[in-house]
Amino acid sequence: MIQGFLHMLSVNELALEIFESLAEIPEEFNCTFHELDNGARIVDCGVSTRGGYAAGRAFTEICMGGLGEINFRMGHIKDFPMPFIDVMTDFPSISCLGSQKAGWTVKVGNYFAMGSGPARALSLKPKHTFEVIEYEDDFDWAVICLESDHLPNAEVMNKIAEECNVDVANVCAVVAPTSSIVGSIQVSGRCVETAIYKLNELGFDTRKVIAAMGTAPVPPVRGSKLAMGVTNDATIYHGRINLTMNAPEIKDYLEKIPSSKSKGYGKPFNDIFKEANYDFYQIDTSLFSPAEVVINELSSGAVYHVGKVNTDVTLKSFGLM
């Protein structure tokens, strides 16, 4: 009954409403709107525009298929004032794995982008993820989030339409490079996703997670060479997550959840990447996890706590130590 209700949720339909607000008044988000000759629509959130916090919130909420709520606040890491992003969702499995997960490598000709967002639930990329969570979308519009320093052309949007089985005029994209304000925001906004992703990788049924909340610092924009590492470090070393679930078996997974259990843990990601000769496949994937997690298991009333933040590595990565 519950699973049937979840299938009624369309992440593309929910995200389209947010996209329309961006496309209608892009100047209020420091963004620019483009409509291609084939009818596909694009909102530039940072490639050749400033973007900002409002655009970052919209981008991240689109990425979560309209099933997440994003807020900002000022906090501290030691004595340093830093912006933090707070992420909440009552649909963790669908919003994080069925939408937000960067599971689609968009490569057409010379164009390359990491694709995430609700369009994945139409293209079923990667298919195994959607088989595990038993979710797929059925909607006439596709909304995709592209992490790239270039805007897609008509050929790229045609390919996305083909993979999603929709008319190209019904394809909408938001685009931002990692090395931008929106880029920093949307990667930190994946803090909850890293916890759900890690549990899924461990073989845990993430559909049993019924609510999730998380926070991570929004890292400074430090240029394209450092962007990937700095944004990942925000969650690896300072992401704090709270999960509510009905799953007594979670106690068997606890010690494997936090990033500190990775053999690569302890250095800024850019240092780890350099030591791996810039080969992603040489990096222990268990590193891509939040620093600290609290879990409330409802059937037993138990509360578990694993991991801890690492302020020193966070500040070193952010250029503050």
N, C-alpha and C positions, 0 to 999 in steps of 0.2 A: 504493500500500500504506500509506504513512505517512498520507496524507490520509484514507484510509478509517478508520484507527485513530482519528484526531482526531474524526471524525464520531461515534464511539462515546462520546465524552465529553459528558455532559450538565451544562451549567453550572447549570441549575436544580436538578438532583438533588444536586450537590455543595454548592451554596449553601444548600439546604434543611436540610442537616445542621447548618450553622452557625446558621441562623435558629432551629432547634429548641433549641439550647443557650441562646440569648438568651431565647426564649419560656418555657422551663422554669424558669429561675432569673433573671428580669430584675433582681431586687434586687441581685444580685452584680455587675451591670453599671451600677448606678445608672440603670436604665431602668424603664419600665412596660409591661405587656402589656395589650392590648385585643382582645377578640373581639367583632365586630359581630353583629347579629341575623342577617345573611345567612351567617355562618360565617367570613367573611374575618378574618384575624388581622393585628395591627399591633403592632410594638414601637416605642415612642416612645424615641428615643435623645437627645433634646435639646429638643423643643418645650416640654414642661412638666416635664422632668426634667434632672438634672445631666449625665448621661452621664459620659464619662471616657475614659481611654486604653484600657481593656479593651473598652468599647463601640465606640470608634473603630477598634480593630483588627478587631473582628467585622464592623462595618459595611463597612469597606474590603475585607475578604476576601470578604464576600457580594457586594459590588459587582464584584469580579473573578471571580465565578462559581466560587469555591472553587479557582481555579487560580493563586492568588498567595499569597505568604507575607509577613506584615507583622511588623516588629520596631521597637522604639524604642531610642534611645540619647541620651545627652547629648553635645553638641558645642559648638563656639564659632563665632560670627560676629564676627571681630575679638576684642575682649575680653569679649564678651557671651555668657554660657552660654545655650544654647538647646536645646530638645528637637528631635531629628531623627527622621524616619520612614525606614526602609529597606524597600524593596519588591523582591521577587524573583518571577519567573515563568519557567517553562520552556515556557509556551504563550502567548507575547506577543500574537500576532494574535487568538486567540480571547478571551483574558482581557481584553485592552484594548479591542479594537474590537468583539468579539462580545458583550461584557458591560459593561465599565466605562464606556465612552463614554457621555456624557450626551446620548444621541441621541433621547430621547422627551420631547416637551413634553406633559405630562399636564394637560389643561385640561377640566374638567367643571363647568359652571355658574360659580360664583364661585371655584372651587378651581383653584389653579395650582401646579405643581411641575415641577422638572426631574427627569425619570425616567432612571435608569440601572440597571445590573445585569442579571442573567440573563434576566429577563422579556422583555427586548428581543429575545433570540434566539428567542422564540416569536412575538412580534408583528412581528418583522422591521422594526424601526424604527431607522434608515432602511433601506429595502430594499436600496438600492445598496451599502451597507456590507457586507451579508451576501452579496450577489452577488460582490463583489470577493474576500472572504476564503473564499468557498464553504463557509459554515457556517450551520447553523440547528439549533435544539434540537428534541427531540421528547420531551416529558415532560408528565405530567398535572398538575403543580404549577407555579405561576409565582411567582417571588420578585423583588420590585422594590425598588429604593432610591429614595426620594423626598427631594429637597432642597427643604424647605419649612418655613415657620414655623407651619403648621397640619397637623393630622392629617386624613387623607382620611376621608370618610364612606362610607356604604354605596353611594351612587350612583357615587362615584369607583371603588370597588373592583369594582363590577359592570362598569364600562366597561373596566377593566384586564383582567378575566376575559374579556370579550367579545373584546377585541383579541388576547388570547393563546389564545383557544379552549379555555379550561379552565373547570371549575366554580368559581363565585365562592368557595366554601368552601375551595378549594385555592389561593387567592391570599394571599400573605404579603408584608407590606411593613415595611421599616425606614425610619424618618423622622427627619431632623434638619435644623434650619436651618443656613445657612452660618455665622451668628453664634453658634456654640456650640463647645464643645470637640470634639465629634465632627465638626462641620462643618469645622473647621480641619484636623483629622486626615485626613478622607476626601478633601478637595481636594488637600492635599499628597501624599496617597497616590496621586494621579493622575500623579505625576511621570514614571513610565515610559510611561504612556498618552500623554502629550503628545508624546513622541518617536515612538511608533508611529503616532499620529494624524498627525503632521507628515509622516512618510515616506509614509503613505497618501495624504495630500493632494498630495504631490509626484509621485504616480504610481508609487511604488516598491511592489513586491510584498512586503508585510510578512510573508507566510507564510515567507519566506526567513530571517526573524529567528528563531533557534532558542532563544535564552535572553536574558533582560534583567534588569538590576538597576539600581536607582536610589535616590537619597536626596534629601531636601529638608527644610528646617526646618519645624517645625510652628509656624505663626504665632500670636501672641497673639490672643485674642478681643477685638476693638476696637469692637464694636457693629455693628448691622445696616447702617448707612450705609457703613461702611468694609469690611465683611466680604468682599464679592466681590473688591475690589481687593487686599486684604492676602493673601487665600488664593491668588490667582493669582500674585502677585508672588513667593511662596515658590518656585515652580518657574521662572517667567520669569527671575528674577535669581539664583536660588541652587540650581536643580535640577541634579543631576549624574547622568548616565546612562551605563551601560555596556551595549553590545549585542554579541551574538555572532551571526554570520550566515554563510551560504554565498551570497554575492552579489558577485562582483567588480565589478559595475556600480555598486556603492554609491559609488565614487569620483566619479561624475558628480553625486551628490546632496549631497555633504558640505557645501559652502559655504552651502547653503540651509537646513540643519537648525537651527542655534541661533537663539534669540530675538533675538540682537544684529543679525541681518540684517533685522529688521523696521524700517520707517521710523518706527514709533511707539516704538521702544526708547529707554530712557534716563531715563524718569520713572516714578514709582509709577503703577500702573494706574489708581487713582482720579483722578489728575491728567489722564491721557490720556482717560479716560472723560468727565470734565468738559469738556475741550476739544472733545470730539466731541458736545457738547450731550446727553450721556447716550444717544446713539444707537449701539447696538452695531454697526450696519451701517457706521458711519463709521470703525471701528477696523480696522486692517490685521490680518487673521486670522493672518498669519504670526508675530505676536507670541506666540501661544499655543504656545510651544515651550520646551524646557528650555534652561538657560543654557549647559551644557557637556556634550559627548558624546564618549565614546571607543568606537570600533568595532573589533572583532577580526573580520577577514574570513578565514574558515578556508581557502578554496581556495588563496589566495595566501600566507596567513600574515601578511598586512599588518595593521598597527594604525594607525588614524587618530584624530586628536584635533581637535575643532573647538569654538570658543566658550570662554567663561570666565565665572566667577561675578562678580557685581557686588555687593560687600558694602555699598557706600554706599547704593545705592538700596534694597536689602533692608532695611537698618536704618532708613532714613527711612520706608519703608512700615510697618515694625513699630513706629514711634513711639519709636525708640531713638536718633535723631539729629535 
